[in-house]
Amino acid sequence: MLQTAFSSAALPAGGVLALLAAEDAPRPASFAAADDATGGALTRAVQAASFTFAGGRTCMVLAPGGGFDRILLVGLGKLAECGVRAVETAAGAAVTALGKLADAAAIAADGVPAALQAHVAAGAALAAYRFDRYHTRQAEDAAWRLAGVTVLTPDADRAAAAWRDLSAVVRGVCLARDLVGEPANLLRPPAFVERIEALRELGVEIEILDRAAMAELGFGALLGVAQGSDAPPFTVIMRWNGAPAGTGAARTAPLAFVGKGVTFDSGGISIKPAAGMEEMKTDMAGAAAVVGLMAALAGRKAPVDVVGAVGLVENMLSGNAQRPGDVVRTCSGQTVEVINTDAEGRLVLADVLWYVQDRFKPRLMVDLATLTGAIVVSLGHERAGLFSNDDDLARQLFAAGEETGEKLWRMPISEPYRDELRSEVADFKNVGGRPAGSITAAKFLEHFVNNVPWAHLDIAGTAWAKKAAPCTPKGATGFGVRLLDRFVRDHHPD
């Protein structure tokens, strides 16, 4: 992760500097000082480029004098709209512009509201993320250079204190991105379990259910998906017990987050087309987000009790693979006719959701899954689908998404959609046909939440970015970690 420091110095002696400023506020002191040091070069650049400091826009000033190699002007947009997203976007834009040009940079943040100055470091670190561990060589002009930034702020101690919590969330996002970025031959279910085990160092309790344990518990749906692969399946339970118990008081019911962890999805016998199948290594992005969230909550010592659960399987073809038409008995006792073996994620989640609600009696459950291509058709890559049986929970998640930029859009989940899942040979089918595919998938999951307040986030369109954004380089996004951390902070601090 990008090395970050905070300093109360007005300006560095030279080198590379980024200046953040709002478009409708007086220029911050750092701008005036840098402009003076460079003999008015910044004022001339702003005028020549008609630069307005609109949100996320940049203006590079080369060799401005005053000992500086270059100064980058970055817009925050309108001050009244300068929230977390605007600040992180501006800092991300700065780092993206400077990343291949310098080894270190300073970012002047005195134009940012004081309460948000730590988010300058967050935006910078998120934008600087790179998954390049398997590169053995890289063209010199394409190599990322920026290794550290110093955030200049009048109150460095305050910003550094806020960063201690915030950096744990950024590390959680980076962990989720790392997991999603790994090739499927190197992150099969056993390797995924090893990555999760590292959370013990943060105080997370880990419990691993292997094939035998899941068979005893009746995980027929998950094990049916896994039976075509020679990689053993696992369900991993992570517990962060951060809530203060209180004198003589029982602990409150935990929050529960559940992730789909299909480390590679061939589609099984209902095999996927060859074109694009390499992207199916990302079909565990829901599980990655839950792992990243647990790391974030434990890293910042969140005062709340949380259960994170992930079902880890490969969906592969073999002589033992599940067939279309098979009937499986789920952990709940309900039976499912498997019409399409490529609708496997909902089978994995069915058993894990039921087990979590039955064992832990959570106050709410949220699951994340790259569940359907239909949600990409509906919402593209800008928002994830939000389905819920609870209006308050849906509103809270939507608001957290708007604040963090991990945006959601609520979709219907009304009763008529249940009819599409009726089966003649089992309690229901695992697919309801092409129409409303993401909705019927969510309706399927609802059978296994047992009236617990629940939300399902279909992140199929948001887990992987095919083009870079200010805080998200091309590739794995870590979608869900910041969203759910904000949701916990705002509504469940215990």
For each residue, the residues with C-beta under 8 A, 3 or more apart:
1: 125 128 129 167 170 171 174
2: 95 124 125 128 129 146 147 148 149
3: 147 148 149
4: 121 124 125 148 149 150 151 163 167
5: 148 149 150 151
6: 121 150 151 153 156 157 159 160 163
7: 106 150 151 152 153 156
8: 152 153 154 155 156
9: 12 152
10: 29 30 33 152
11: 17 30 33 34 37 106 108 152
12: 9 15 17 106 150 152
13: 67
14: 66 67 68 69
15: 12 67 68 69 102 104 105 106
16: 68 69 70 71 72 98 101 102 104 105 106
17: 11 12 34 68 70 71 72 105 106 107 108
18: 71 72 73 74 94 97 98 105 106 107 108
19: 28 30 31 34 42 71 72 73 74 108 111
20: 28 74 75 76 87 90 91 94 107 108 109 111 112 120
21: 25 27 28 31 53 73 74 75 76 111
22: 25 53 75 76 77 78 79 82 111
23: 52 53 54 55 75 76 77 78
24: 78 79 80
25: 21 22 79 111
26:
27: 21 31 32 35 111
28: 19 20 21 31 32 108 110 111
29: 10 32 33 110
30: 10 11 19 33 34 108 110 111 152
31: 19 21 27 28 34 35 42 108 111
32: 27 28 29 35 36
33: 10 11 29 30 36 37
34: 11 17 19 30 31 37 38 42 64 66 68 71 108
35: 27 31 32 38 40 41 42 43
36: 32 33 39 40
37: 11 33 34 65 66 67 68
38: 34 35 41 42 61 64 65 66 68 71
39: 36 65 66
40: 35 36 43 44
41: 35 38 44 45 61 64 65 66 71
42: 19 31 34 35 38 45 46 61 64 71 73
43: 35 40 46 47
44: 40 41 47 48
45: 41 42 48 49 51 59 61 64 73
46: 42 43 49 51 59 73
47: 43 44 50
48: 44 45
49: 45 46 59
50: 47
51: 45 46 57 59 73 75
52: 23 57 75
53: 21 22 23 57 73 74 75 76 77
54: 23 57 75 77
55: 23 75 76 77 78 81 86 89 90
56: 74 75 77 86 89 90 93 470
57: 51 52 53 54 74 75 93
58: 72 73 74 75 93 94 97
59: 45 46 49 51 72 73
60: 70 71 72 73 97
61: 38 41 42 45 64 70 71 72 73
62: 70
63: 68 69 70
64: 34 38 41 42 45 61 68 70 71
65: 37 38 39 41 68
66: 14 34 37 38 39 41
67: 13 14 15 37
68: 14 15 16 17 34 37 38 63 64 65 71
69: 14 15 16 63 102
70: 16 17 60 61 62 63 64 101
71: 16 17 18 19 34 38 41 42 60 61 64 68
72: 16 17 18 19 58 59 60 61 94 97 98
73: 18 19 21 42 45 46 51 53 58 59 60 61
74: 18 19 20 21 53 56 57 58 90 91 93 94
75: 20 21 22 23 51 52 53 54 55 56 57 58 90
76: 20 21 22 23 53 55 79 82 86 87 90 111 112
77: 22 23 53 54 55 56 81 82 86
78: 22 23 24 55 81 82
79: 22 24 25 76 82 113
80: 24
81: 55 77 78 86
82: 22 76 77 78 79 86 87 112 113 116
83: 86 87 116 403
84: 87 88 116 119 403 404
85: 88 89 403 404 405
86: 55 56 76 77 81 82 83 89 90
87: 20 76 82 83 84 90 91 112 113 116 117 119 120 123
88: 84 85 91 92 119 120 122 123 126 405 470 471
89: 55 56 85 86 92 93 123 405 470 471
90: 20 55 56 74 75 76 86 87 93 94 120 123 470
91: 20 74 87 88 94 95 107 119 120 121 122 123 124 127
92: 88 89 95 96 123 124 126 127 469 470 471
93: 56 57 58 74 89 90 96 97 127 470
94: 18 20 58 72 74 90 91 97 98 105 107 124
95: 2 91 92 98 99 105 123 124 127 128 146 149
96: 92 93 99 127 468 470
97: 18 58 60 72 93 94 101
98: 16 18 72 94 95 101 102 105 146
99: 95 96 127 128 144 145 146
100: 141 142 143 144 145 146
101: 16 70 97 98 145 146
102: 15 16 69 98 105 145 146
103: 145 146 147 148
104: 15 16 146 147 148 149 150
105: 15 16 17 18 94 95 98 102 146 148 149 150
106: 7 11 12 15 16 17 18 149 150 151 152
107: 17 18 20 91 94 120 124 149 150 151 152
108: 11 17 18 19 20 28 30 31 34 111 152
109: 20 112 117 120 151 152 153 159
110: 28 29 30 152 153 154
111: 19 20 21 22 25 27 28 30 31 76 108
112: 20 76 82 87 109 116 117 119 120 153
113: 79 82 87 116 117
114: 117 153 154 155 158
115: 162
116: 82 83 84 87 112 113 119 120
117: 87 109 112 113 114 120 151 153 155 158 159 162
118: 121 122 159 160 162 163 166
119: 84 87 88 91 112 116 122 123 166
120: 20 87 88 90 91 107 109 112 116 117 123 124 151 153 159
121: 4 6 91 118 124 125 149 151 159 163 166 167
122: 88 91 118 119 125 126 163 166 167 169 170
123: 87 88 89 90 91 92 95 119 120 126 127 470 471
124: 2 4 91 92 94 95 107 120 121 127 128 149 151
125: 1 2 4 121 122 128 129 167 170 174
126: 88 92 122 123 129 170 173 471 472
127: 91 92 93 95 96 99 123 124 470 471 472 473
128: 1 2 95 99 124 125 144 146
129: 1 2 125 126 173 174 177 473
130: 144 473
131: 177 178 181 475 476
132: 135 138 144
133:
134: 183
135: 132 138
136:
137:
138: 132 135 142 143
139: 142 143
140: 143
141: 100
142: 100 138 139
143: 100 138 139 140
144: 99 100 128 130 132
145: 99 100 101 102 103
146: 2 95 98 99 100 101 102 103 104 105 128 149
147: 2 3 103 104
148: 2 3 4 5 103 104 105
149: 2 3 4 5 95 104 105 106 107 121 124 146
150: 4 5 6 7 12 104 105 106 107
151: 4 5 6 7 106 107 109 117 120 121 124 156 159
152: 7 8 9 10 11 12 30 106 107 108 109 110
153: 6 7 8 109 110 112 114 117 120 156 158 159
154: 8 110 114
155: 8 114 117 158 159
156: 6 7 8 151 153 159 160
157: 6 160 161
158: 114 117 153 155 161 162
159: 6 109 117 118 120 121 151 153 155 156 162 163
160: 6 118 156 157 163 164
161: 157 158 164
162: 115 117 118 158 159 165 166
163: 4 6 118 121 122 159 160 166 167
164: 160 161 167 168 300
165: 162 168 169 300
166: 118 119 121 122 162 163 169 170 300
167: 1 4 121 122 125 163 164 170 171 299
168: 164 165 171 172 295 296 298 299 300
169: 122 165 166 172 173 296 299 300 481 482 485
170: 1 122 125 126 166 167 173 174
171: 1 167 168 174 175 295 296 299
172: 168 169 175 176 292 293 294 295 296 297 299 478 481 485
173: 126 129 169 170 176 177 292 296 478 481 482
174: 1 125 129 170 171 177 178 292 478
175: 171 172 178 179 288 291 292 295 478
176: 172 173 179 180 285 288 289 291 292 293 476 478 480 481
177: 129 131 173 174 180 181 288 292 475 476 477 478
178: 131 174 175 181 182 476
179: 175 176 182 187 192 195 284 287 288 291 292 476
180: 176 177 281 282 284 285 288 463 464 475 476 477 478
181: 131 177 178 475 476
182: 178 179 186 187 281
183: 134 186 187 281
184: 187 188 263 264 280 281 314
185: 188
186: 182 183 191
187: 179 182 183 184 191 192 195 263 281 284
188: 184 185 191 192 231 263 264 314
189: 192 193 231 232 233 234 261 263 312 313 314
190: 193 194 231 232 234
191: 186 187 188 194 195
192: 179 187 188 189 195 196 234 261 263 284 287 312
193: 189 190 196 197 208 234 236 312
194: 190 191 197 198
195: 179 187 191 192 198 291
196: 192 193 199 206 236 238 291 310
197: 193 194 200 206
198: 194 195 201
199: 196 202 204 206 238 291 294 295 298
200: 197 203 204 205 206
201: 198
202: 199 295 298 299
203: 200 240 298
204: 199 200 238 239 240 294 295 298
205: 200 238 239 240 241
206: 196 197 199 200 236 237 238 239
207: 236 237 238 239
208: 193 234 235 236 237
209: 213 214 217 219 234 235 236 237
210: 213 214 232 234
211: 214 215 223 226 232 233 234
212: 215 216
213: 209 210 216 217
214: 209 210 211 217 219 222 223 233 235 351
215: 211 212 218 219 223
216: 212 213
217: 209 213 214 331 355
218: 215 329 330 331 333 351
219: 209 214 215 222 223 235 330 331 351 355
220: 223 224 328 329 330 331 351
221: 224 225 328 329 330 331 336 347 348 350 351
222: 214 219 225 226 233 235 311 313 347 348 350 351 352
223: 211 214 215 219 220 226 227 233
224: 220 221 227 322 326 328 338 347
225: 221 222 228 233 262 268 313 315 322 341 344 347 348
226: 211 222 223 229 231 232 233 313 314 315
227: 223 224 320 321 322
228: 225 268 269 314 315 316 317 318 320 321 322
229: 226 233 313 314 315 316 318
230: 316 318
231: 188 189 190 226 263 313 314 316
232: 189 190 210 211 226
233: 189 211 214 222 223 225 226 229 311 312 313 314
234: 189 190 192 193 208 209 210 211 311 312
235: 208 209 214 219 222 309 310 311 312 351 352 355
236: 193 196 206 207 208 209 309 310 312
237: 206 207 208 209 307 308 309 356
238: 196 199 204 205 206 207 290 291 294 307 308 309 310
239: 204 205 206 207 254 305 306 307 308
240: 203 204 205 294 297 298 302 304 305 306 308
241: 205 251 305
242: 297 298 301 302 303 304 305 306 494
243: 251 252 303 304 305 494
244: 303 494
245: 249 250 251
246: 249
247:
248:
249: 245 246
250: 245
251: 241 243 245 254 305
252: 243 305 363 494
253: 305 360 361 362 363
254: 239 251 304 305 306 307 360 362 363
255: 304 305 306 307 362 363 364 366 488 492
256: 306 307 308 309 356 357 360 362 364 365 366
257: 290 293 294 306 307 308 309 365 366 367 368 484
258: 286 290 308 309 310 311 349 352 353 356 365 366 367 368
259: 284 286 287 288 289 290 291 308 309 310 311 367 368 369
260: 283 284 286 287 310 311 345 348 349 367 368 369 370 371
261: 189 192 284 286 287 288 310 311 312 313 348
262: 225 265 280 283 284 313 314 315 344 345 348
263: 184 187 188 189 192 231 281 283 284 312 313 314
264: 184 188 280 281 283 314 315 316
265: 262 272 280 283 315 342 344 345
266: 271 272 277 280 315 316 317
267: 270 271 272 315 341 342
268: 225 228 271 315 316 317 321 322 341 342 344
269: 228 317 321 322 323 324 341
270: 267 324 340 341 342 343
271: 266 267 268 317 342
272: 265 266 267 276 277 280 342
273: 276 277
274: 277
275:
276: 272 273 279
277: 266 272 273 274 280
278: 281
279: 276 282 464
280: 184 262 264 265 266 272 277 283
281: 180 182 183 184 187 263 264 278 284
282: 180 279 285 370 463 464 476
283: 260 262 263 264 265 280 315 345 370
284: 179 180 187 192 259 260 261 262 263 281 287 288 312 370
285: 176 180 282 288 289 368 370 459 463 464 476 479 480
286: 258 259 260 261 289 290 310 345 367 368 369 370 371 457 459 463 480
287: 179 192 259 260 261 284 290 291 310 311 312
288: 175 176 177 179 180 259 261 284 285 291 292 476 478
289: 176 259 285 286 292 293 368 459 478 479 480 481 484
290: 238 257 258 259 286 287 293 294 308 309 310 368 480
291: 175 176 179 195 196 199 238 259 287 288 294 295 308 310
292: 172 173 174 175 176 177 179 288 289 295 296 478 480 481
293: 172 176 257 289 290 296 297 308 480 481 484 485
294: 172 199 204 238 240 257 290 291 297 298 306 308
295: 168 171 172 175 199 202 204 291 292 298 299
296: 168 169 171 172 173 292 293 299 300 302 481 485
297: 172 240 242 293 294 300 302 304 306 485 488
298: 168 199 202 203 204 240 242 294 295 301 302
299: 167 168 169 171 172 202 295 296
300: 164 165 166 168 169 296 297
301: 242 298
302: 240 242 296 297 298 306 488 489 493
303: 242 243 244 493 494
304: 240 242 243 254 255 297 488 492 493 494
305: 239 240 241 242 243 251 252 253 254 255 494
306: 239 240 242 254 255 256 257 294 297 302 488
307: 237 238 239 254 255 256 257 356 360 362
308: 237 238 239 240 256 257 258 259 290 291 293 294
309: 235 236 237 238 256 257 258 259 290 352 355 356
310: 196 235 236 238 258 259 260 261 286 287 290 291 352
311: 222 233 234 235 258 259 260 261 287 348 349 351 352
312: 189 192 193 233 234 235 236 261 263 284 287
313: 189 222 225 226 229 231 233 261 262 263 344 348
314: 184 188 189 226 228 229 231 233 262 263 264
315: 225 226 228 229 262 264 265 266 267 268 283 341 342 344
316: 228 229 230 231 264 266 268 321
317: 228 266 268 269 271 321
318: 228 229 230 321
319:
320: 227 228
321: 227 228 268 269 316 317 318 341
322: 224 225 227 228 268 269 326 328 338 341
323: 269 326 338 341
324: 269 270 338 339 340 341
325: 337 338 339
326: 224 322 323 337 338
327: 335 336 337 338 425 426
328: 220 221 224 322 335 336 338 347
329: 218 220 221 333 334 335
330: 218 219 220 221 333 334 335 336 347 350 351 354 448
331: 217 218 219 220 221 350 351 354 355 358
332: 350 351 354 447 448 450
333: 218 329 330
334: 329 330 427 428 447 448
335: 327 328 329 330 426 427
336: 221 327 328 330 347 350 423 426 427 428 429 430
337: 325 326 327 423 425 426 428 429 430
338: 224 322 323 324 325 326 327 328 341 343 347 429 430
339: 324 325 343 429 430 431
340: 270 324 343 430 431
341: 225 267 268 269 270 315 321 322 323 324 338 344
342: 265 267 268 270 271 272 315
343: 270 338 339 340 346 347 430 431 441
344: 225 262 265 268 313 315 341 347 348
345: 260 262 265 283 286 348 349 369 370 371
346: 343 349 350 369 371 430 441 444 445
347: 221 222 224 225 328 330 336 338 343 344 350 351 430
348: 221 222 225 260 261 262 311 313 344 345 351 352
349: 258 260 311 345 346 352 353 367 369 445 448
350: 221 222 330 331 332 336 346 347 353 354 444 445 447 448
351: 214 218 219 220 221 222 235 311 330 331 332 347 348 354 355 448
352: 222 235 258 309 310 311 348 349 355 356
353: 258 349 350 356 357 365 367 445 448 449 454
354: 330 331 332 350 351 357 358 448 449 450
355: 217 219 235 309 331 351 352 358 359
356: 237 256 258 307 309 352 353 359 360 362 365
357: 256 353 354 360 361 362 365 448 449 450 452
358: 331 354 355 361 450
359: 355 356
360: 253 254 256 307 356 357
361: 253 357 358
362: 253 254 255 256 307 356 357 365 452
363: 252 253 254 255 453
364: 255 256 390 393 452 453 454 455
365: 256 257 258 353 356 357 362 449 452 453 454 455
366: 255 256 257 258 393 397 454 455 456 457 484 487
367: 257 258 259 260 286 349 353 445 454 455 456 457
368: 257 258 259 260 285 286 289 290 457 459 480
369: 259 260 286 345 346 349 456 457 458 459 460
370: 260 282 283 284 285 286 345 458 459 460 463
371: 260 286 345 346 375 438 441 442 456 458 460
372: 375 376 437 438 441 458 460
373: 376 377 437 460
374: 377 378 434 436 437 438 441
375: 371 372 378 379 384 385 411 438 458 460 461
376: 372 373 379 380 381 460 461
377: 373 374
378: 374 375 385 411 438
379: 375 376 382 383 384 385 409 461
380: 376 383 461
381: 376 461 462 465 466
382: 379 407 461 462
383: 379 380 401 407 408 409 461 462
384: 375 379 401 406 407 408 409 457 458 459 461 462 479 480
385: 375 378 379 408 409 411 438 442 456 457 458
386: 394 397 398 401 408 409 410 411 455 456 457
387: 410 411 413 438 439 442 455 456 457 458
388: 391 393 394 397 410 413 453 454 455 456
389: 413 446 449 451 453 454
390: 364 393 394 453 454 455
391: 388 394 395
392: 395 396 453
393: 364 366 388 390 396 397 453 454 455
394: 386 388 390 391 397 398 410 455
395: 391 392 398 399
396: 392 393 399 400 487 490 491
397: 366 386 388 393 394 400 401 408 455 457 483 487
398: 386 394 395 401 402 408 410
399: 395 396 402 403 490
400: 396 397 403 404 406 483 484 486 487 490
401: 383 384 386 397 398 404 405 406 407 408 483
402: 398 399 407
403: 83 84 85 399 400 486
404: 84 85 400 401 482 483 486
405: 85 88 89 401 471 482
406: 384 400 401 462 479 480 482 483
407: 382 383 384 401 402
408: 383 384 385 386 397 398 401 457 483
409: 379 383 384 385 386
410: 386 387 388 394 398
411: 375 378 385 386 387 438 439 442
412: 417 439
413: 387 388 389 417 439 442 443 446
414: 417
415: 418
416: 419
417: 412 413 414 420 421 432 436 439 440 443
418: 415 421 422 443
419: 416 422
420: 417 432 433 435 436 440 443
421: 417 418 428 429 431 432 440 443 444
422: 418 419 428 429
423: 336 337 426 427 428 429
424:
425: 327 337
426: 327 335 336 337 423 429
427: 334 335 336 423 447
428: 334 336 337 421 422 423 444 447
429: 336 337 338 339 421 422 423 426 432
430: 336 337 338 339 340 343 346 347 444
431: 339 340 343 421 437 440 441
432: 417 420 421 429 435 436 437 440 441 443 444
433: 420 437 440
434: 374 437
435: 420 432
436: 374 417 420 432 439 440
437: 372 373 374 431 432 433 434 440 441
438: 371 372 374 375 378 385 387 411 441 442 458
439: 387 411 412 413 417 436 442 443
440: 417 420 421 431 432 433 436 437 443 444
441: 343 346 371 372 374 431 432 437 438 444 445 458
442: 371 385 387 411 413 438 439 445 446 456 458
443: 413 417 418 420 421 432 439 440 446 447
444: 346 350 421 428 430 432 440 441 447
445: 346 349 350 353 367 441 442 448 449 456
446: 389 413 442 443 449 454
447: 332 334 350 427 428 443 444
448: 330 332 334 349 350 351 353 354 357 445
449: 353 354 357 365 389 445 446 452 454
450: 332 354 357 358
451: 389
452: 357 362 364 365 449
453: 363 364 365 388 389 390 392 393
454: 353 364 365 366 367 388 389 390 393 446 449
455: 364 365 366 367 386 387 388 390 393 394 397
456: 366 367 369 371 385 386 387 388 442 445
457: 286 366 367 368 369 384 385 386 387 397 408 480
458: 369 370 371 372 375 384 385 387 438 441 442
459: 285 286 289 368 369 370 384 462 463 479 480
460: 369 370 371 372 373 375 376 463
461: 375 376 379 380 381 382 383 384
462: 381 382 383 384 406 459 477 479
463: 180 282 285 286 370 459 460 476 477 479
464: 180 279 282 285 475 476 477
465: 381 468 469 472 473 474 475 476 477
466: 381 474
467: 474
468: 96 465 472 473 474
469: 92 465 472
470: 56 88 89 90 92 93 96 123 127
471: 88 89 92 123 126 127 405
472: 126 127 465 468 469 477
473: 127 129 130 465 468
474: 465 466 467 468
475: 131 177 180 181 464 465
476: 131 176 177 178 179 180 181 282 285 288 463 464 465
477: 177 180 462 463 464 465 472
478: 172 173 174 175 176 177 180 288 289 292 481 482
479: 285 289 384 406 459 462 463 483
480: 176 285 286 289 290 292 293 368 384 406 457 459 483 484
481: 169 172 173 176 289 292 293 296 478 484 485
482: 169 173 404 405 406 478 485 486
483: 397 400 401 404 406 408 479 480 486 487
484: 257 289 293 366 400 480 481 487 488
485: 169 172 293 296 297 481 482 488 489
486: 400 403 404 482 483 489 490
487: 366 396 397 400 483 484 490 491 492
488: 255 297 302 304 306 484 485 491 492 493
489: 302 485 486 493
490: 396 399 400 486 487 493
491: 396 487 488
492: 255 304 487 488
493: 302 303 304 488 489 490
494: 242 243 244 252 303 304 305
